[in-house]
Amino acid sequence: MLRGNWREALGWGSPRATACWIVAIAVVAALLLAAPGQTVSARYLNDLMMFLDGAHRIVSGQVPHRDFHTPMGAVTNGLPAIGLWLTGSLGAAMPTGVGLLILALAPVMAYVLTSRLRPAFALPMAVYLSLILAAPANLGESPGALSFAMFFNRIGWAALSLLLILFLPPRIGPRVAADGICAALLTLLMLYTKASFGLVAAGFLACLLLDHARRPWAALALAATAAVTLALEAIWRLPSAYAVDLAQALHASGAVRGGIDNILSSIAGNLLDWVAFAIVAAAAAVALRDWRLLLFLGFCGGAGLIILNQNFQSAGIVTLAAGAVVAAEAVARRSAAADGPGARAILAGACVMLLVLLVPMAIGRTIALATHVALASTKPAHRFALPRLDRIVLADTGTVHDATYTTKYVETLDDGARALSALGEKASHVTVLDFVNAFTAGLGLPPPRGDYSVSDYERTFDRAHHLPAETVLQDARIVMEPKWPLDAVGLKAYLELYAPYLASHFALVRETPSWRIYARQDAAVPSG
């Protein structure tokens, strides 16, 4: 045991020193991710191309939802756009953008954790959340499956967890302004990264309006969020256009995926986390008998389960850890006023279960981040036929299916790049009738306006809910039809929906092993 009694051992360190350590942890995580200057992809290469296409569009002057359509928030494309603008490299765009976000969140994380948690809880949570943000691997998958795919989910989980931790009363005095500003920043980040997280955050703040002690900062956060949203509407029409894209995606995919079978499967797949969380909740119920805390813990579990079933993710309900650390801190505060073996046992049990929730995820994320650092620092980048796709390392980390899929996908990209290069100046404003367009970013071409940046049948569009051909293809000069599509059902739907427009405005000018390439009839290129 450290010097002092067991209560003091859980509260070592001043808030200022703890905040400095938290910022240092975030800085180290950001540097480890961004410093090698390369992106490692072992899985979901097509998702990486989706983000790079969005970054290229924004750097080219387009505004998300107004000039191109996506169900993801502007932050999802804005982060790699900032990385591309700063580095000039598509391969450095993703790690740089995410690294900058981690740095930007560091003061918020430091404030939230130090104002609510003792250092013995704040520092492990800082490591846990920083690793979730920095390690480029989808939650619930092998640490070796390196990919920036679904990175928006990791941002949402981390931001929502910080917002939930604000439920605890501050350790020292009221902090209405700081609490409200931090809550608003986290809510805005979630809303404009992925709407499902943002809606949960807004709902959480709305519930806090019913609580007298938390109402002032929750009301301030909601008011600030509304004010920023109105400003974005006035400047870019961003929220309303975003809502239109979301509405189409919801109609195409259904607002809620899965049913009771999916929920039961999610519980079974995260059984250890649920057991640990239930033990912490039971300890809090016995020690505190606080119905507000129990409702809060129920919100953490229920909201986390719903979000998990909306994500492409099988495990990793981060809100369980957020709820558990709030409960453990609340028990520790009550135990400081009590003594005896009962209080010690309850607090010790809560701390052990908190570690059960934090440690396995932290270990997996550490392995993922370390693997990315090692490969990004030592493995040469792949040489694509798309010259601007530099500094992207394709890694085979043991999943044969993913390596085979990636190899085939890269072959189609290279084949299409050579065909477009052969068209010369005619190759411009390229639209791809598939999941994503890698060609405008990879060749540095002017992007078309009005089309989708991601097309996923029955996720972003279907035969009943889709943009008209006059919107999607009006600005296109070249249309590419894949022979090896990423979304075969989506390609079939595209050809059915847009066949009349294609037939009347475009002509087949080139055919390769992987592509049929059409050009506008008034700018048709002779086939050869």
Phi, psi and omega in degrees: 000141176295164177303142184094177182276181187294331178291317180296327180296334178273357185230027183291151174091143178280155177303322180295316179296320179297318179299320178296319178296320180295316177298319179298319179299315180295319180297316179298316179299316181296317180293320179299324180286313191268331189301321179298337176074019177224157176253127176260130179232117175249354183200155175055047179300327180297327177293321176301317179297326178299315181290323180291325175297315178298320178297315180298320179297316181293316178297331177281359176105004180276155178247128180304143177075333176268314183258339172212160192245133180202145176279353179274151182290166184298330180297326182300320176270335182291323180298307176296333177295318176297317178298320178293318180296321182284321187259338185072011184233128175295325181289337177262355188295312185293307180298325179293313180298314180292322178299319177295323177298317179300317178297319180294326180280344185304313178296323178295314179300317180298317180295310184299312186289320182284331180284338185248329189241146170290157185305325182295339174259324185294316184292315175300322178294325178296317177296314181301309183289324178296322178291323176300318180288320191272325186285118183276076175207140182295135179300138180090356180247171181301141177300338179280348181278066186292131181187146171272006176302142179057025179298335178296329177294321180293323175297315180299314179299314183294315181294318179296321179298317178297319179298319180295325180295334176297348177302325179296140172298147178301149180290330181226107170065163177288145182222061189299310184296311181296317179299313182296318180295314179297317180296320179294317179299317180292320180294316178297320178301316180291316181302318186260015168252303175212123192298327183299319176294318181296322179292321176297318179298314179296320177297321178298313179296321178298320178297324181292342176296340179279350182257122185301318185289327185262351184302317185300311183284329177294319178295319178298318180296315179295321179294318179294320178298317179295319182295316179295320179297319177295322178295318178296326177293318181292325184276311189235000189056031189293309184298318183292319178293323176299316180297323178296315178297320179295319181298319179296317180296321180293319178293324182285327187252341187093139185294327182231125179267145175080178179216209183298326179296319178296320180295315179297322178296320179294322178294315180296323181287346179235035190299317181299318179296318180294321179295315179298316180297318180296323179293317177297317179298319179295319178298318178295320180297318181291317186282327191248327184051047182249109184291332177295318179296320180294321175297320178298315180296324175296323177296316179302314181290313182293314180296319179297321180293318179296315180296318179303318182285346174271339182272160169275080192197137182255338183210165178101062179271090189294333180294340174295319178294321178298315177296320181294320181290326175297315179296317180297318178296318179297319177295319180297320178296318179291321182294334179296337179264000181232169179216171179111163183296330181296311180297319180296319182294319180296314180294318179297319179296318179297320180294318180297315179294328175297318178296324178299325179284325187273317193294311181302316178297317181297321179295313180299319180291325177297317179297317180298313181295318180296320178295318178297316179299315182296313182288320180294333182272337189239333186269132179292150179290152177287143178263095176283156170287349172270101194296333182279352174277067180265165174057033174249118182263121175266119187241137172259103183260022173113353179264100188300317182300316182294321180294318179295315179299314180298318180300315180294318180298316179297322177301318180292323177297314180296320179297315178294322179297317179295320179294318179293321178298325180291339179281347178067224184294342179291339181282098182202152177051060185275130173245135182247129179275064182203186185305317185207158180250110178264355192277320182295317177290315185293332178256355181071034183270155173298128181280150175287163176250147172097351184265181177275143170271343173213132181234113182226110186299134183063020168234315178246341177201162169211187184293337181265337184230100183201162176283145179292156180302324181297336177273313185289322189250359185299322184264359182284140172253330177232135175240130182247124177254117183282142171272339175237078187283150172287328180233087186297320180293321178295320177299315179300318179295317178304312183295327177287317185287323189250007182303314181299318180294317179299315183296326184271343185239345186232156176228144177292123183243343181200145176225132181236177177302336185246346190217151161248128187243126182247144175236154176301139186298330180279359176222032185295143179254129179302134179288151179199000000 
